[in-house]
Amino acid sequence: MSEQPNLVAEMQADLNNLYREESFTDLRIAQIRRLTPVKPDGTQDDPRTVMFIGETQLMSARGPLPIHTPIEAADLEEAFDKFPEAINQAVERMIEEAKELQRQESSRIVVPGQPAGGHGGAGGMGGPGGKITLR
């Protein structure tokens, strides 16, 4: 029998952080989820702030790319007004993150004879085999 703990049994919902979720769409490109805070009995929790999440999909060379981003708005109409700019900013952040990952990957030093992703060991940096000196 496995000695690993049953992770599902250990999960507990945070009853102080419950939200009722409603979805609104224009049936074309825009979907906004309104998350209304509620108490454990399901009644609205007025002191907490309603949240809006904008969602859409963009087509990429690898297929549809889902975009999700929070939208700071006082009501649903304002959330739809702010939707295009919020999605544009989310896409810009994704592009910058992808460029940074690409930059990090391209600046990684590859040493012949070294296992992928590893450092040291036979043929690795400092070990026998090809030595690289960085200046």
VENLINWO-V765217 format. One record per residue. N is the residue number from 1. OMEGA is omega in radians with two decimals (NA if undefined). D_LAST is the distance of its C-alpha to the last C-alpha in Angstrom with 1 decimal. Layout:
((N,OMEGA,D_LAST) (N,OMEGA,D_LAST))
//
This chain:
((1,-3.12,54.8) (2,3.11,51.4) (3,3.12,50.3) (4,3.11,48.1) (5,3.10,49.6) (6,-3.04,51.3) (7,-3.14,48.8) (8,-3.13,51.4) (9,-3.13,54.0) (10,-3.13,51.7) (11,3.07,51.1) (12,3.09,53.1) (13,3.08,53.6) (14,-3.08,53.0) (15,3.09,56.5) (16,-3.10,55.4) (17,-3.12,53.1) (18,3.13,55.4) (19,2.97,55.6) (20,-3.07,58.1) (21,3.05,56.4) (22,-3.09,58.0) (23,-3.14,56.6) (24,-3.12,57.5) (25,3.04,56.7) (26,-3.13,57.7) (27,3.07,57.8) (28,-3.05,55.3) (29,-2.98,51.8) (30,2.98,52.0) (31,3.10,52.5) (32,3.05,52.5) (33,3.06,53.0) (34,-3.14,54.7) (35,-3.10,54.1) (36,-3.13,57.0) (37,3.12,56.7) (38,3.06,59.6) (39,3.13,61.0) (40,3.12,61.5) (41,3.09,65.1) (42,3.10,63.8) (43,-3.09,65.0) (44,3.14,62.7) (45,-2.99,60.5) (46,-3.12,60.9) (47,-3.14,58.7) (48,-3.02,55.6) (49,3.01,54.1) (50,3.13,54.6) (51,3.08,51.4) (52,3.11,50.9) (53,3.08,48.4) (54,-3.13,48.0) (55,3.02,47.5) (56,3.06,47.3) (57,3.03,45.8) (58,3.10,43.8) (59,3.10,43.8) (60,3.12,40.4) (61,-3.13,39.6) (62,3.12,39.6) (63,-3.09,42.8) (64,-3.13,44.0) (65,-3.13,41.5) (66,3.11,43.1) (67,3.11,42.4) (68,3.12,43.5) (69,3.04,43.1) (70,3.08,45.1) (71,3.09,47.3) (72,-3.10,48.4) (73,3.14,52.1) (74,-3.12,55.4) (75,-3.06,57.4) (76,-3.14,57.2) (77,3.11,58.0) (78,3.12,55.1) (79,3.10,52.8) (80,3.09,53.8) (81,-3.10,53.4) (82,-3.07,49.8) (83,-3.08,49.0) (84,-3.12,47.5) (85,3.13,45.1) (86,3.12,44.1) (87,3.11,43.4) (88,3.12,41.4) (89,3.12,39.2) (90,3.12,38.7) (91,3.10,37.7) (92,3.09,35.2) (93,3.13,33.7) (94,3.13,33.6) (95,3.12,31.9) (96,3.11,29.2) (97,3.12,28.6) (98,3.10,28.5) (99,3.14,25.9) (100,3.10,23.7) (101,3.12,24.1) (102,3.12,23.4) (103,3.12,20.2) (104,-3.13,19.1) (105,-3.11,20.1) (106,-3.14,18.4) (107,3.12,14.9) (108,-3.14,15.5) (109,3.10,13.5) (110,-3.12,16.1) (111,3.13,16.0) (112,3.10,18.9) (113,-3.13,21.6) (114,3.09,20.7) (115,-3.13,23.5) (116,3.08,23.2) (117,-3.09,22.0) (118,3.05,21.2) (119,3.09,18.4) (120,-3.12,19.0) (121,-3.11,22.0) (122,3.13,22.7) (123,-3.13,20.2) (124,-3.11,17.9) (125,3.10,14.6) (126,3.13,15.3) (127,3.12,18.6) (128,-3.12,20.1) (129,-3.09,19.4) (130,3.10,16.3) (131,3.12,13.1) (132,3.08,9.8) (133,3.10,6.5) (134,3.14,3.8) (135,NA,0.0))
//
